[in-house]
């Protein structure tokens, strides 16, 4: 709690948490931070912490101005640190971090990884005051370090992450034909705009805004100041290593309003499936075409439709930005699991249960549909899909 009795809670969350408009980080990361009014519990803000998909925040120390300092750990890196951070990159695969969030949750004022001393993991041992930490030291058990003087707002333009637009996971890996979300600060137009169709295809030039992946122009579906949704061109090269040990390529955002191009790197992989979500559950249609939900569950044995992206190469290579007019099917084997494929409590459905997998009829190439028959005699409340080596997010669905 702070001096005004506001309450702060941090923790590790899922991919569909209720992020507030204007939050510092809207894309999924392991850690989140929420600020609640002490008087009535009203939510002041909810933001992800931008600490990597396996981030785990810990101690919280609010400051007198309503800002808050948060410490935590992450094993994946991928955290956006400040240009004047004491440590720019994690010095161990499991690194501590420390960051400062503005009173309204809209800005990361400071962020740094911990330093690495004498075989220790560079841990921040404790926070003793806002912005003041005890940190491992090369000469004694700890040293005191004050970060308050370094705390300044993070300024754009800046690309912070590239994630699957359906699952908001697997940052900085992309698959041909995958719909991705590029997030950052001041990367797009101040007023949100949607795609435009030119000569029957979704344009890769939206009022001068362009996204180039491996020098190929990506169709743009949506753009705002802090987010651009685009489709990875089908011609993006995937290395023989499947991307896991492959070769990064450039992703470039060209915005004429900025006067300069923003560049980051992504690694192409064969597939990166993600299931779209709606209302906190999977975007799944029941046999009558209505949205699956708690008050509208599917019947056991019925056929439901999932909407996904990132299934990898198709039997007929589409034109970038085109709309599906014929059925192209994935070349990788598709499998549906009830439960999560990453846990022991899952059931792999027989391939015969998949009645259709391919283009979503009439939709933009990159959005795919899987029709699967649910088994009789068992009820699950989540499912996921795989496409070759790629594993999707697990989403909630309802059946009876």
C-alpha positions as CSV (number, residue, x, y, z in Angstrom):
1,X,0.0,0.0,0.0
2,X,1.1,3.6,-0.5
3,X,0.5,6.7,1.6
4,X,-2.9,7.3,-0.1
5,X,-4.0,3.7,0.8
6,X,-3.8,2.6,-2.9
7,X,-3.1,-1.2,-3.2
8,X,-0.5,-2.7,-5.5
9,X,-0.5,-6.3,-6.6
10,X,2.0,-8.1,-8.9
11,X,2.3,-11.6,-10.1
12,X,2.5,-13.9,-13.1
13,X,-0.6,-14.1,-15.3
14,X,-2.1,-15.5,-18.4
15,X,-2.4,-14.1,-22.0
16,X,-5.8,-12.5,-21.7
17,X,-5.6,-10.4,-18.5
18,X,-7.7,-7.2,-18.4
19,X,-5.1,-4.6,-19.5
20,X,-6.3,-1.0,-19.2
21,X,-6.1,1.5,-22.1
22,X,-2.8,3.4,-22.1
23,X,-1.0,0.8,-20.1
24,X,2.8,0.7,-20.3
25,X,2.8,-2.8,-21.8
26,X,-0.3,-4.3,-23.4
27,X,1.4,-7.4,-24.8
28,X,1.6,-10.6,-22.8
29,X,4.6,-11.0,-20.5
30,X,4.9,-13.3,-17.5
31,X,4.6,-10.5,-14.9
32,X,1.8,-8.1,-14.4
33,X,1.1,-5.1,-12.1
34,X,-2.3,-3.8,-10.9
35,X,-3.1,-0.7,-8.9
36,X,-6.4,-0.5,-7.0
37,X,-8.0,2.4,-5.2
38,X,-7.9,1.8,-1.4
39,X,-11.2,3.6,-0.9
40,X,-13.4,1.3,-3.0
41,X,-11.1,-1.3,-4.8
42,X,-11.6,0.3,-8.2
43,X,-8.9,-0.6,-10.7
44,X,-6.7,2.4,-11.4
45,X,-4.6,0.5,-13.9
46,X,-3.5,-3.0,-15.0
47,X,-0.4,-3.5,-17.1
48,X,1.9,-6.3,-18.1
49,X,5.5,-5.6,-16.9
50,X,7.4,-6.3,-20.1
51,X,9.6,-8.8,-18.3
52,X,9.6,-11.7,-20.8
53,X,7.2,-14.6,-21.1
54,X,8.6,-16.2,-18.0
55,X,9.0,-13.1,-15.9
56,X,8.1,-13.3,-12.2
57,X,7.8,-10.1,-10.3
58,X,8.3,-9.9,-6.5
59,X,8.9,-7.1,-4.1
60,X,6.9,-3.8,-4.5
61,X,7.8,-0.5,-3.0
62,X,5.5,2.5,-3.8
63,X,6.9,6.0,-3.8
64,X,5.2,9.1,-2.4
65,X,4.2,10.4,-5.8
66,X,2.2,7.2,-6.6
67,X,4.8,5.6,-8.8
68,X,6.0,2.1,-7.8
69,X,9.3,0.2,-7.9
70,X,9.1,-3.5,-8.7
71,X,11.7,-6.2,-8.5
72,X,11.6,-9.7,-10.1
73,X,13.3,-12.4,-12.1
74,X,13.2,-13.5,-15.7
75,X,14.9,-16.4,-17.5
76,X,14.2,-15.3,-21.1
77,X,15.6,-11.9,-21.3
78,X,13.6,-9.8,-23.7
79,X,12.9,-7.1,-21.2
80,X,13.0,-3.5,-22.4
81,X,15.7,-1.7,-20.4
82,X,16.5,2.0,-20.3
83,X,19.4,3.5,-22.4
84,X,21.2,4.5,-19.2
85,X,20.4,1.2,-17.4
86,X,23.2,-0.1,-15.2
87,X,23.1,-3.5,-16.9
88,X,21.6,-3.7,-20.4
89,X,21.5,-7.5,-20.8
90,X,21.0,-10.3,-18.4
91,X,24.3,-11.7,-17.2
92,X,22.9,-15.1,-16.3
93,X,20.1,-17.1,-17.9
94,X,18.0,-16.4,-14.8
95,X,18.5,-12.8,-14.0
96,X,17.0,-10.3,-11.5
97,X,15.5,-7.1,-12.7
98,X,14.3,-3.8,-11.2
99,X,12.0,-1.3,-12.7
100,X,10.0,1.9,-12.0
101,X,6.4,2.4,-13.2
102,X,4.6,5.8,-13.4
103,X,1.7,6.6,-11.1
104,X,-0.9,5.9,-13.9
105,X,0.8,2.8,-15.2
106,X,1.4,4.3,-18.6
107,X,5.2,4.6,-18.6
108,X,8.2,2.6,-17.6
109,X,10.4,5.2,-16.0
110,X,13.4,3.0,-15.5
111,X,14.4,-0.6,-15.8
112,X,17.7,-2.5,-15.5
113,X,18.9,-6.0,-15.1
114,X,21.0,-6.8,-12.0
115,X,24.8,-7.0,-12.2
116,X,26.8,-10.3,-12.1
117,X,29.3,-10.6,-9.3
118,X,31.7,-13.5,-8.5
119,X,29.5,-16.4,-9.6
120,X,26.3,-15.0,-8.0
121,X,23.2,-14.5,-10.1
122,X,23.3,-10.8,-9.6
123,X,20.4,-10.8,-7.3
124,X,18.7,-7.7,-6.0
125,X,18.6,-8.9,-2.4
126,X,16.0,-6.5,-1.0
127,X,14.4,-3.1,-1.6
128,X,14.8,-0.9,1.5
129,X,13.2,2.3,0.1
130,X,11.6,3.5,-3.2
131,X,14.4,3.1,-5.8
132,X,17.0,1.9,-3.2
133,X,18.1,-1.7,-3.3
134,X,20.6,-4.0,-1.6
135,X,22.5,-5.7,-4.4
136,X,25.2,-8.4,-4.4
137,X,28.7,-6.9,-4.3
138,X,32.2,-8.1,-5.3
139,X,33.8,-6.9,-2.1
140,X,31.1,-7.6,0.5
141,X,27.8,-9.5,0.9
142,X,25.9,-6.5,-0.5
143,X,26.0,-2.9,-1.5
144,X,23.4,-0.2,-1.5
145,X,22.4,1.3,-4.8
146,X,20.0,4.2,-5.4
147,X,18.4,4.3,-8.8
148,X,16.2,7.4,-8.3
149,X,18.5,9.8,-10.1
150,X,18.4,7.6,-13.2
151,X,14.6,7.4,-13.4
152,X,13.3,9.1,-16.5
153,X,10.4,8.3,-18.8
154,X,11.0,5.8,-21.6
155,X,10.8,7.7,-24.8
156,X,9.8,6.5,-28.2
157,X,9.9,5.8,-31.0
158,X,10.9,2.3,-29.9
159,X,9.9,-1.3,-30.9
160,X,9.4,-3.4,-27.7
161,X,8.2,-6.8,-28.9
162,X,7.0,-8.8,-31.8
163,X,4.5,-11.5,-30.8
164,X,1.8,-13.9,-32.3
165,X,-1.3,-11.8,-32.6
166,X,-3.5,-14.6,-31.3
167,X,-1.5,-15.9,-28.4
168,X,0.6,-12.9,-27.6
169,X,3.5,-15.2,-26.9
170,X,6.8,-16.4,-28.4
171,X,8.3,-13.0,-28.8
172,X,10.7,-12.4,-31.7
173,X,10.0,-15.6,-33.5
174,X,7.8,-15.5,-36.6
175,X,6.4,-18.0,-39.1
176,X,5.5,-17.4,-42.8
177,X,1.9,-16.3,-43.0
178,X,1.6,-15.6,-39.3
179,X,-0.4,-12.6,-38.1
180,X,1.8,-10.8,-35.6
181,X,1.5,-7.8,-33.3
182,X,4.4,-5.3,-33.2
183,X,4.3,-3.2,-30.1
184,X,6.3,-0.3,-29.0
185,X,6.2,3.5,-28.3
186,X,5.2,5.9,-31.0
187,X,5.7,3.4,-33.8
188,X,2.5,4.1,-35.7
189,X,-0.2,6.8,-36.3
190,X,-1.7,8.8,-33.4
191,X,-5.2,7.8,-34.6
192,X,-5.7,4.1,-35.1
193,X,-6.4,3.0,-38.7
194,X,-7.4,-0.4,-40.2
195,X,-6.3,-2.1,-43.4
196,X,-6.9,-0.9,-46.9
197,X,-7.6,-3.1,-49.9
198,X,-5.9,-2.2,-53.1
199,X,-6.4,-4.3,-56.3
200,X,-8.1,-7.0,-54.2
201,X,-5.3,-7.5,-51.6
202,X,-4.6,-5.9,-48.2
203,X,-2.0,-3.2,-48.8
204,X,1.5,-3.3,-47.3
205,X,1.5,0.5,-47.4
206,X,-0.9,2.2,-45.0
207,X,-0.8,5.9,-45.5
208,X,3.0,5.6,-45.9
209,X,3.5,3.2,-43.0
210,X,5.4,0.0,-44.0
211,X,6.6,-3.1,-42.3
212,X,9.5,-5.0,-44.0
213,X,10.4,-8.5,-42.7
214,X,13.6,-9.9,-44.3
215,X,13.2,-7.0,-46.8
216,X,9.7,-8.3,-47.8
217,X,6.7,-6.0,-47.4
218,X,4.2,-7.3,-44.9
219,X,0.4,-6.6,-45.3
220,X,-0.7,-4.3,-42.5
221,X,-4.1,-5.1,-40.8
222,X,-4.1,-2.4,-38.1
223,X,-1.9,0.4,-36.8
224,X,-1.9,2.7,-33.8
225,X,0.7,4.7,-31.9
226,X,1.8,1.7,-29.9
227,X,0.8,-1.4,-32.0
228,X,0.9,-2.6,-35.6
229,X,-0.7,-5.9,-36.7
230,X,0.8,-7.3,-39.8
231,X,1.1,-10.6,-41.7
232,X,4.5,-12.2,-42.1
233,X,5.2,-12.5,-45.8
234,X,4.9,-16.1,-47.1
235,X,8.3,-15.8,-48.7
236,X,10.2,-15.2,-45.5
237,X,13.1,-17.7,-45.4
238,X,13.1,-20.3,-42.7
239,X,16.6,-21.8,-42.0
240,X,17.4,-25.5,-42.1
241,X,17.6,-25.3,-38.3
242,X,13.9,-24.6,-38.0
243,X,14.6,-21.2,-36.5
244,X,15.7,-22.6,-33.1
245,X,19.3,-22.2,-34.0
246,X,18.6,-20.4,-37.3
247,X,19.4,-17.0,-38.6
248,X,17.7,-13.8,-37.4
249,X,16.4,-11.4,-40.1
250,X,15.5,-7.7,-39.9
251,X,12.1,-6.3,-39.1
252,X,11.8,-2.7,-40.1
253,X,9.0,-0.2,-39.4
254,X,9.0,2.7,-41.8
255,X,6.8,5.6,-40.6
256,X,7.2,8.8,-42.6
257,X,6.1,10.8,-39.6
258,X,9.2,9.6,-37.7
259,X,11.7,10.6,-40.3
260,X,13.7,7.4,-39.5
261,X,13.2,3.7,-39.7
262,X,12.9,1.5,-36.6
263,X,14.7,-1.9,-36.8
264,X,14.7,-5.0,-34.7
265,X,15.5,-8.7,-35.5
266,X,13.2,-11.7,-35.5
267,X,13.9,-15.4,-36.2
268,X,11.8,-17.2,-38.8
269,X,10.6,-20.6,-37.8
270,X,8.5,-23.2,-39.6
271,X,5.3,-22.8,-37.6
272,X,4.1,-20.8,-34.6
273,X,0.4,-21.6,-34.0
274,X,-1.8,-19.4,-31.9
275,X,-5.5,-19.7,-31.2
276,X,-7.5,-16.4,-31.3
277,X,-9.5,-15.4,-28.2
278,X,-12.7,-13.5,-27.5
279,X,-14.0,-12.5,-24.1
280,X,-11.4,-14.3,-22.1
281,X,-11.9,-17.7,-23.9
282,X,-11.0,-19.2,-27.2
283,X,-12.6,-17.8,-30.4
284,X,-14.5,-21.0,-31.0
285,X,-17.8,-21.4,-32.9
286,X,-20.4,-24.1,-32.0
287,X,-22.0,-26.1,-34.9
288,X,-24.8,-23.5,-35.3
289,X,-22.2,-20.7,-35.8
290,X,-22.7,-19.1,-32.5
291,X,-19.8,-18.2,-30.2
292,X,-18.9,-20.8,-27.7
293,X,-19.2,-19.6,-24.1
294,X,-20.1,-20.5,-20.6
295,X,-23.8,-19.9,-21.3
296,X,-23.5,-21.4,-24.8
297,X,-21.5,-24.6,-24.4
298,X,-20.9,-27.1,-27.2
299,X,-22.3,-30.6,-26.9
300,X,-20.1,-33.6,-26.5
301,X,-19.5,-35.2,-29.9
302,X,-20.3,-32.0,-31.8
303,X,-17.9,-30.3,-34.3
304,X,-16.5,-26.9,-33.3
305,X,-14.5,-24.4,-35.3
306,X,-11.2,-22.8,-34.0
307,X,-9.6,-19.8,-35.6
308,X,-5.9,-19.7,-35.6
309,X,-2.8,-18.3,-37.2
310,X,0.8,-19.5,-37.7
311,X,0.2,-23.0,-39.0
312,X,3.1,-22.8,-41.3
313,X,3.4,-23.5,-45.1
314,X,0.3,-24.2,-47.1
315,X,-0.2,-26.6,-50.0
316,X,-0.6,-23.7,-52.3
317,X,1.6,-20.6,-51.5
318,X,-0.8,-17.6,-51.4
319,X,-0.2,-14.1,-52.6
320,X,0.6,-11.8,-49.6
321,X,-2.5,-9.9,-48.5
322,X,-4.9,-11.9,-50.6
323,X,-8.2,-13.4,-49.5
324,X,-8.9,-17.1,-49.5
325,X,-10.9,-18.2,-52.5
326,X,-9.9,-21.9,-52.6
327,X,-8.9,-24.2,-49.8
328,X,-5.2,-24.4,-49.2
329,X,-4.2,-26.9,-46.4
330,X,-1.2,-26.9,-44.1
331,X,1.7,-29.1,-45.1
332,X,2.7,-29.7,-41.5
333,X,0.7,-32.3,-39.4
334,X,-2.0,-30.7,-37.3
335,X,-3.0,-32.1,-34.0
336,X,-5.6,-31.0,-31.4
337,X,-5.2,-31.6,-27.7
338,X,-7.9,-31.3,-25.0
339,X,-6.1,-29.7,-22.1
340,X,-2.7,-28.2,-22.5
341,X,0.0,-30.0,-24.5
342,X,2.6,-28.7,-22.0
343,X,1.0,-30.6,-19.1
344,X,0.5,-34.3,-18.3
345,X,-3.3,-33.9,-18.1
346,X,-4.0,-33.6,-21.8
347,X,-5.6,-35.9,-24.4
348,X,-4.4,-36.0,-28.0
349,X,-7.4,-36.4,-30.3
350,X,-7.3,-38.9,-33.1
351,X,-6.3,-37.2,-36.4
352,X,-9.7,-38.4,-37.8
353,X,-11.4,-35.9,-35.3
354,X,-10.0,-33.0,-37.4
355,X,-12.6,-32.6,-40.1
356,X,-11.0,-29.5,-41.7
357,X,-7.8,-27.5,-41.4
358,X,-6.9,-24.7,-43.8
359,X,-7.9,-21.3,-44.9
360,X,-10.8,-19.6,-43.1
361,X,-13.1,-19.2,-46.1
362,X,-13.2,-15.7,-47.4
363,X,-10.8,-14.4,-44.8
364,X,-7.4,-12.9,-45.3
365,X,-4.6,-15.4,-46.0
366,X,-3.0,-15.9,-42.6
367,X,-6.2,-16.6,-40.7
368,X,-6.9,-20.3,-40.6
369,X,-9.7,-22.5,-39.4
370,X,-9.7,-25.9,-37.8
371,X,-12.9,-27.9,-37.5
372,X,-12.6,-30.6,-34.8
373,X,-15.1,-33.1,-33.4
374,X,-15.2,-33.3,-29.7
375,X,-15.1,-36.8,-28.2
376,X,-18.1,-38.2,-26.3
377,X,-17.8,-39.3,-22.7
378,X,-15.2,-36.7,-21.6
379,X,-15.4,-33.1,-20.8
380,X,-12.5,-30.7,-20.9
381,X,-12.4,-26.9,-20.4
382,X,-9.3,-26.1,-22.5
383,X,-7.6,-27.0,-25.7
384,X,-4.6,-26.3,-27.8
385,X,-3.2,-27.2,-31.2
386,X,0.2,-28.2,-32.7
387,X,1.5,-27.7,-36.2
388,X,4.6,-29.7,-36.7
389,X,6.9,-28.7,-33.9
390,X,4.9,-25.6,-33.0
391,X,2.6,-25.6,-29.9
392,X,-0.2,-23.1,-29.5
393,X,-1.5,-21.4,-26.4
394,X,-4.1,-23.3,-24.4
395,X,-7.5,-21.5,-24.5
396,X,-10.7,-22.0,-22.5
397,X,-13.8,-23.5,-24.1
398,X,-17.1,-24.8,-22.8
399,X,-18.8,-28.1,-23.4
400,X,-21.5,-30.2,-21.7
